[in-house]
């Protein structure tokens, strides 16, 4: 099993942006998380 990197997008982003990091971390599983909230904290 590969080590994992958890990607939490910024405001206005989406979990699919994690695909950008697949090429930067080829030995890891990059997992995108959709974080939805209306306040920044």
CHARMM internal coordinates of N, CA and C (Angstrom, degrees):
IC EDIT
DIST 1 N 1 CA 1.4531
DIST 1 CA 1 C 1.5328
ANGL 1 N 1 CA 1 C 108.93
DIST 1 C 2 N 1.3162
ANGL 1 CA 1 C 2 N 116.02
DIHE 1 N 1 CA 1 C 2 N 137.79
DIST 2 N 2 CA 1.4678
ANGL 1 C 2 N 2 CA 121.98
DIHE 1 CA 1 C 2 N 2 CA 178.60
DIST 2 CA 2 C 1.5172
ANGL 2 N 2 CA 2 C 110.58
DIHE 1 C 2 N 2 CA 2 C -78.81
DIST 2 C 3 N 1.3471
ANGL 2 CA 2 C 3 N 115.34
DIHE 2 N 2 CA 2 C 3 N 151.50
DIST 3 N 3 CA 1.4635
ANGL 2 C 3 N 3 CA 119.70
DIHE 2 CA 2 C 3 N 3 CA 168.82
DIST 3 CA 3 C 1.5206
ANGL 3 N 3 CA 3 C 107.39
DIHE 2 C 3 N 3 CA 3 C -67.26
DIST 3 C 4 N 1.3151
ANGL 3 CA 3 C 4 N 116.81
DIHE 3 N 3 CA 3 C 4 N 154.44
DIST 4 N 4 CA 1.4580
ANGL 3 C 4 N 4 CA 120.63
DIHE 3 CA 3 C 4 N 4 CA -176.90
DIST 4 CA 4 C 1.5179
ANGL 4 N 4 CA 4 C 111.88
DIHE 3 C 4 N 4 CA 4 C -116.46
DIST 4 C 5 N 1.3177
ANGL 4 CA 4 C 5 N 114.72
DIHE 4 N 4 CA 4 C 5 N 148.62
DIST 5 N 5 CA 1.4558
ANGL 4 C 5 N 5 CA 123.00
DIHE 4 CA 4 C 5 N 5 CA 172.35
DIST 5 CA 5 C 1.5234
ANGL 5 N 5 CA 5 C 106.34
DIHE 4 C 5 N 5 CA 5 C -117.99
DIST 5 C 6 N 1.3056
ANGL 5 CA 5 C 6 N 116.42
DIHE 5 N 5 CA 5 C 6 N 127.44
DIST 6 N 6 CA 1.4583
ANGL 5 C 6 N 6 CA 121.56
DIHE 5 CA 5 C 6 N 6 CA -179.42
DIST 6 CA 6 C 1.5190
ANGL 6 N 6 CA 6 C 108.70
DIHE 5 C 6 N 6 CA 6 C -97.06
DIST 6 C 7 N 1.3237
ANGL 6 CA 6 C 7 N 116.07
DIHE 6 N 6 CA 6 C 7 N 122.84
DIST 7 N 7 CA 1.4654
ANGL 6 C 7 N 7 CA 122.13
DIHE 6 CA 6 C 7 N 7 CA 179.48
DIST 7 CA 7 C 1.5200
ANGL 7 N 7 CA 7 C 108.56
DIHE 6 C 7 N 7 CA 7 C -107.25
DIST 7 C 8 N 1.3348
ANGL 7 CA 7 C 8 N 115.33
DIHE 7 N 7 CA 7 C 8 N 119.79
DIST 8 N 8 CA 1.4688
ANGL 7 C 8 N 8 CA 120.81
DIHE 7 CA 7 C 8 N 8 CA 175.40
DIST 8 CA 8 C 1.5221
ANGL 8 N 8 CA 8 C 106.48
DIHE 7 C 8 N 8 CA 8 C -113.06
DIST 8 C 9 N 1.3152
ANGL 8 CA 8 C 9 N 116.71
DIHE 8 N 8 CA 8 C 9 N 117.90
DIST 9 N 9 CA 1.4609
ANGL 8 C 9 N 9 CA 121.34
DIHE 8 CA 8 C 9 N 9 CA -173.79
DIST 9 CA 9 C 1.5196
ANGL 9 N 9 CA 9 C 112.67
DIHE 8 C 9 N 9 CA 9 C -70.85
DIST 9 C 10 N 1.3007
ANGL 9 CA 9 C 10 N 114.79
DIHE 9 N 9 CA 9 C 10 N 160.66
DIST 10 N 10 CA 1.4547
ANGL 9 C 10 N 10 CA 121.61
DIHE 9 CA 9 C 10 N 10 CA 176.91
DIST 10 CA 10 C 1.5157
ANGL 10 N 10 CA 10 C 111.33
DIHE 9 C 10 N 10 CA 10 C -84.65
DIST 10 C 11 N 1.3110
ANGL 10 CA 10 C 11 N 116.10
DIHE 10 N 10 CA 10 C 11 N -178.59
DIST 11 N 11 CA 1.4652
ANGL 10 C 11 N 11 CA 121.98
DIHE 10 CA 10 C 11 N 11 CA -178.20
DIST 11 CA 11 C 1.5242
ANGL 11 N 11 CA 11 C 109.91
DIHE 10 C 11 N 11 CA 11 C -59.54
DIST 11 C 12 N 1.3187
ANGL 11 CA 11 C 12 N 116.24
DIHE 11 N 11 CA 11 C 12 N 129.46
DIST 12 N 12 CA 1.4579
ANGL 11 C 12 N 12 CA 121.98
DIHE 11 CA 11 C 12 N 12 CA 179.36
DIST 12 CA 12 C 1.5184
ANGL 12 N 12 CA 12 C 114.12
DIHE 11 C 12 N 12 CA 12 C 83.25
DIST 12 C 13 N 1.3235
ANGL 12 CA 12 C 13 N 117.80
DIHE 12 N 12 CA 12 C 13 N 1.74
DIST 13 N 13 CA 1.4632
ANGL 12 C 13 N 13 CA 121.37
DIHE 12 CA 12 C 13 N 13 CA -178.85
DIST 13 CA 13 C 1.5163
ANGL 13 N 13 CA 13 C 111.99
DIHE 12 C 13 N 13 CA 13 C -95.45
DIST 13 C 14 N 1.3239
ANGL 13 CA 13 C 14 N 114.79
DIHE 13 N 13 CA 13 C 14 N -167.65
DIST 14 N 14 CA 1.4608
ANGL 13 C 14 N 14 CA 119.81
DIHE 13 CA 13 C 14 N 14 CA 177.93
DIST 14 CA 14 C 1.5293
ANGL 14 N 14 CA 14 C 109.75
DIHE 13 C 14 N 14 CA 14 C -149.59
DIST 14 C 15 N 1.3020
ANGL 14 CA 14 C 15 N 116.13
DIHE 14 N 14 CA 14 C 15 N 161.00
DIST 15 N 15 CA 1.4585
ANGL 14 C 15 N 15 CA 121.71
DIHE 14 CA 14 C 15 N 15 CA -177.22
DIST 15 CA 15 C 1.5268
ANGL 15 N 15 CA 15 C 112.02
DIHE 14 C 15 N 15 CA 15 C -63.20
DIST 15 C 16 N 1.3273
ANGL 15 CA 15 C 16 N 117.85
DIHE 15 N 15 CA 15 C 16 N -27.43
DIST 16 N 16 CA 1.4679
ANGL 15 C 16 N 16 CA 121.43
DIHE 15 CA 15 C 16 N 16 CA -178.55
DIST 16 CA 16 C 1.5342
ANGL 16 N 16 CA 16 C 112.54
DIHE 15 C 16 N 16 CA 16 C -64.40
DIST 16 C 17 N 1.3294
ANGL 16 CA 16 C 17 N 116.73
DIHE 16 N 16 CA 16 C 17 N -16.74
DIST 17 N 17 CA 1.4670
ANGL 16 C 17 N 17 CA 119.87
DIHE 16 CA 16 C 17 N 17 CA 177.85
DIST 17 CA 17 C 1.5217
ANGL 17 N 17 CA 17 C 111.87
DIHE 16 C 17 N 17 CA 17 C -62.78
DIST 17 C 18 N 1.3188
ANGL 17 CA 17 C 18 N 117.98
DIHE 17 N 17 CA 17 C 18 N -16.35
DIST 18 N 18 CA 1.4574
ANGL 17 C 18 N 18 CA 121.03
DIHE 17 CA 17 C 18 N 18 CA -179.33
DIST 18 CA 18 C 1.5272
ANGL 18 N 18 CA 18 C 111.30
DIHE 17 C 18 N 18 CA 18 C -63.26
DIST 18 C 19 N 1.3230
ANGL 18 CA 18 C 19 N 118.04
DIHE 18 N 18 CA 18 C 19 N -21.59
DIST 19 N 19 CA 1.4765
ANGL 18 C 19 N 19 CA 120.79
DIHE 18 CA 18 C 19 N 19 CA 179.93
DIST 19 CA 19 C 1.5263
ANGL 19 N 19 CA 19 C 111.77
DIHE 18 C 19 N 19 CA 19 C -59.54
DIST 19 C 20 N 1.3210
ANGL 19 CA 19 C 20 N 117.16
DIHE 19 N 19 CA 19 C 20 N -29.41
DIST 20 N 20 CA 1.4599
ANGL 19 C 20 N 20 CA 121.51
DIHE 19 CA 19 C 20 N 20 CA 178.47
DIST 20 CA 20 C 1.5322
ANGL 20 N 20 CA 20 C 111.08
DIHE 19 C 20 N 20 CA 20 C -58.37
DIST 20 C 21 N 1.3167
ANGL 20 CA 20 C 21 N 116.90
DIHE 20 N 20 CA 20 C 21 N -33.01
DIST 21 N 21 CA 1.4601
ANGL 20 C 21 N 21 CA 121.89
DIHE 20 CA 20 C 21 N 21 CA -174.92
DIST 21 CA 21 C 1.5257
ANGL 21 N 21 CA 21 C 113.41
DIHE 20 C 21 N 21 CA 21 C -85.81
DIST 21 C 22 N 1.3089
ANGL 21 CA 21 C 22 N 118.52
DIHE 21 N 21 CA 21 C 22 N -10.06
DIST 22 N 22 CA 1.4688
ANGL 21 C 22 N 22 CA 120.75
DIHE 21 CA 21 C 22 N 22 CA 178.27
DIST 22 CA 22 C 1.5190
ANGL 22 N 22 CA 22 C 111.50
DIHE 21 C 22 N 22 CA 22 C -57.87
DIST 22 C 23 N 1.3207
ANGL 22 CA 22 C 23 N 118.02
DIHE 22 N 22 CA 22 C 23 N -40.89
DIST 23 N 23 CA 1.4624
ANGL 22 C 23 N 23 CA 120.67
DIHE 22 CA 22 C 23 N 23 CA -179.31
DIST 23 CA 23 C 1.5305
ANGL 23 N 23 CA 23 C 111.87
DIHE 22 C 23 N 23 CA 23 C -74.25
DIST 23 C 24 N 1.3241
ANGL 23 CA 23 C 24 N 117.61
DIHE 23 N 23 CA 23 C 24 N -25.49
DIST 24 N 24 CA 1.4593
ANGL 23 C 24 N 24 CA 121.04
DIHE 23 CA 23 C 24 N 24 CA 179.02
DIST 24 CA 24 C 1.5239
ANGL 24 N 24 CA 24 C 112.70
DIHE 23 C 24 N 24 CA 24 C -79.67
DIST 24 C 25 N 1.3323
ANGL 24 CA 24 C 25 N 116.14
DIHE 24 N 24 CA 24 C 25 N -26.26
DIST 25 N 25 CA 1.4651
ANGL 24 C 25 N 25 CA 121.76
DIHE 24 CA 24 C 25 N 25 CA -179.03
DIST 25 CA 25 C 1.5318
ANGL 25 N 25 CA 25 C 109.59
DIHE 24 C 25 N 25 CA 25 C -128.64
DIST 25 C 26 N 1.3317
ANGL 25 CA 25 C 26 N 118.10
DIHE 25 N 25 CA 25 C 26 N 68.79
DIST 26 N 26 CA 1.4664
ANGL 25 C 26 N 26 CA 120.55
DIHE 25 CA 25 C 26 N 26 CA -174.30
DIST 26 CA 26 C 1.5310
ANGL 26 N 26 CA 26 C 114.08
DIHE 25 C 26 N 26 CA 26 C -65.97
DIST 26 C 27 N 1.3243
ANGL 26 CA 26 C 27 N 118.47
DIHE 26 N 26 CA 26 C 27 N -21.11
DIST 27 N 27 CA 1.4625
ANGL 26 C 27 N 27 CA 121.06
DIHE 26 CA 26 C 27 N 27 CA -178.86
DIST 27 CA 27 C 1.5221
ANGL 27 N 27 CA 27 C 113.26
DIHE 26 C 27 N 27 CA 27 C -94.39
DIST 27 C 28 N 1.3247
ANGL 27 CA 27 C 28 N 116.49
DIHE 27 N 27 CA 27 C 28 N 9.26
DIST 28 N 28 CA 1.4642
ANGL 27 C 28 N 28 CA 121.53
DIHE 27 CA 27 C 28 N 28 CA -178.19
DIST 28 CA 28 C 1.5279
ANGL 28 N 28 CA 28 C 110.30
DIHE 27 C 28 N 28 CA 28 C -128.13
DIST 28 C 29 N 1.3055
ANGL 28 CA 28 C 29 N 115.23
DIHE 28 N 28 CA 28 C 29 N 153.84
DIST 29 N 29 CA 1.4599
ANGL 28 C 29 N 29 CA 120.97
DIHE 28 CA 28 C 29 N 29 CA 171.61
DIST 29 CA 29 C 1.5222
ANGL 29 N 29 CA 29 C 107.25
DIHE 28 C 29 N 29 CA 29 C -88.27
DIST 29 C 30 N 1.3186
ANGL 29 CA 29 C 30 N 117.92
DIHE 29 N 29 CA 29 C 30 N 121.35
DIST 30 N 30 CA 1.4656
ANGL 29 C 30 N 30 CA 121.65
DIHE 29 CA 29 C 30 N 30 CA 179.48
DIST 30 CA 30 C 1.5296
ANGL 30 N 30 CA 30 C 107.41
DIHE 29 C 30 N 30 CA 30 C -98.96
DIST 30 C 31 N 1.3152
ANGL 30 CA 30 C 31 N 116.01
DIHE 30 N 30 CA 30 C 31 N 120.66
DIST 31 N 31 CA 1.4605
ANGL 30 C 31 N 31 CA 122.18
DIHE 30 CA 30 C 31 N 31 CA -175.60
DIST 31 CA 31 C 1.5209
ANGL 31 N 31 CA 31 C 108.65
DIHE 30 C 31 N 31 CA 31 C -114.12
DIST 31 C 32 N 1.3368
ANGL 31 CA 31 C 32 N 116.98
DIHE 31 N 31 CA 31 C 32 N 125.24
DIST 32 N 32 CA 1.4580
ANGL 31 C 32 N 32 CA 121.73
DIHE 31 CA 31 C 32 N 32 CA 177.96
DIST 32 CA 32 C 1.5114
ANGL 32 N 32 CA 32 C 111.03
DIHE 31 C 32 N 32 CA 32 C -91.73
DIST 32 C 33 N 1.3093
ANGL 32 CA 32 C 33 N 115.71
DIHE 32 N 32 CA 32 C 33 N 138.57
DIST 33 N 33 CA 1.4558
ANGL 32 C 33 N 33 CA 121.59
DIHE 32 CA 32 C 33 N 33 CA 179.46
DIST 33 CA 33 C 1.5173
ANGL 33 N 33 CA 33 C 108.57
DIHE 32 C 33 N 33 CA 33 C -121.38
DIST 33 C 34 N 1.3141
ANGL 33 CA 33 C 34 N 116.98
DIHE 33 N 33 CA 33 C 34 N 127.22
DIST 34 N 34 CA 1.4592
ANGL 33 C 34 N 34 CA 121.65
DIHE 33 CA 33 C 34 N 34 CA 176.60
DIST 34 CA 34 C 1.5188
ANGL 34 N 34 CA 34 C 108.33
DIHE 33 C 34 N 34 CA 34 C -85.98
DIST 34 C 35 N 1.3219
ANGL 34 CA 34 C 35 N 115.20
DIHE 34 N 34 CA 34 C 35 N 108.11
DIST 35 N 35 CA 1.4529
ANGL 34 C 35 N 35 CA 122.47
DIHE 34 CA 34 C 35 N 35 CA -179.77
DIST 35 CA 35 C 1.5216
ANGL 35 N 35 CA 35 C 107.85
DIHE 34 C 35 N 35 CA 35 C -100.88
DIST 35 C 36 N 1.3081
ANGL 35 CA 35 C 36 N 116.99
DIHE 35 N 35 CA 35 C 36 N 113.64
DIST 36 N 36 CA 1.4552
ANGL 35 C 36 N 36 CA 120.15
DIHE 35 CA 35 C 36 N 36 CA -176.48
DIST 36 CA 36 C 1.5203
ANGL 36 N 36 CA 36 C 110.00
DIHE 35 C 36 N 36 CA 36 C -119.41
DIST 36 C 37 N 1.3207
ANGL 36 CA 36 C 37 N 114.93
DIHE 36 N 36 CA 36 C 37 N 118.91
DIST 37 N 37 CA 1.4566
ANGL 36 C 37 N 37 CA 121.70
DIHE 36 CA 36 C 37 N 37 CA 177.26
DIST 37 CA 37 C 1.5176
ANGL 37 N 37 CA 37 C 108.63
DIHE 36 C 37 N 37 CA 37 C -153.46
DIST 37 C 38 N 1.2866
ANGL 37 CA 37 C 38 N 117.60
DIHE 37 N 37 CA 37 C 38 N 167.24
DIST 38 N 38 CA 1.4433
ANGL 37 C 38 N 38 CA 121.21
DIHE 37 CA 37 C 38 N 38 CA -179.00
DIST 38 CA 38 C 1.5348
ANGL 38 N 38 CA 38 C 112.53
DIHE 37 C 38 N 38 CA 38 C -109.68
DIST 38 C 39 N 1.3308
ANGL 38 CA 38 C 39 N 116.26
DIHE 38 N 38 CA 38 C 39 N -4.30
DIST 39 N 39 CA 1.4502
ANGL 38 C 39 N 39 CA 120.61
DIHE 38 CA 38 C 39 N 39 CA 176.99
DIST 39 CA 39 C 1.5276
ANGL 39 N 39 CA 39 C 108.60
DIHE 38 C 39 N 39 CA 39 C -124.24
DIST 39 C 40 N 1.3171
ANGL 39 CA 39 C 40 N 118.63
DIHE 39 N 39 CA 39 C 40 N 152.26
DIST 40 N 40 CA 1.4596
ANGL 39 C 40 N 40 CA 120.44
DIHE 39 CA 39 C 40 N 40 CA -175.75
DIST 40 CA 40 C 1.5317
ANGL 40 N 40 CA 40 C 114.62
DIHE 39 C 40 N 40 CA 40 C -80.51
DIST 40 C 41 N 1.2942
ANGL 40 CA 40 C 41 N 120.12
DIHE 40 N 40 CA 40 C 41 N -2.54
DIST 41 N 41 CA 1.4534
ANGL 40 C 41 N 41 CA 120.35
DIHE 40 CA 40 C 41 N 41 CA -177.47
DIST 41 CA 41 C 1.4944
ANGL 41 N 41 CA 41 C 112.39
DIHE 40 C 41 N 41 CA 41 C -118.15
END
COOR INIT
IC SEED 1 N 1 CA 1 C
IC BUILD
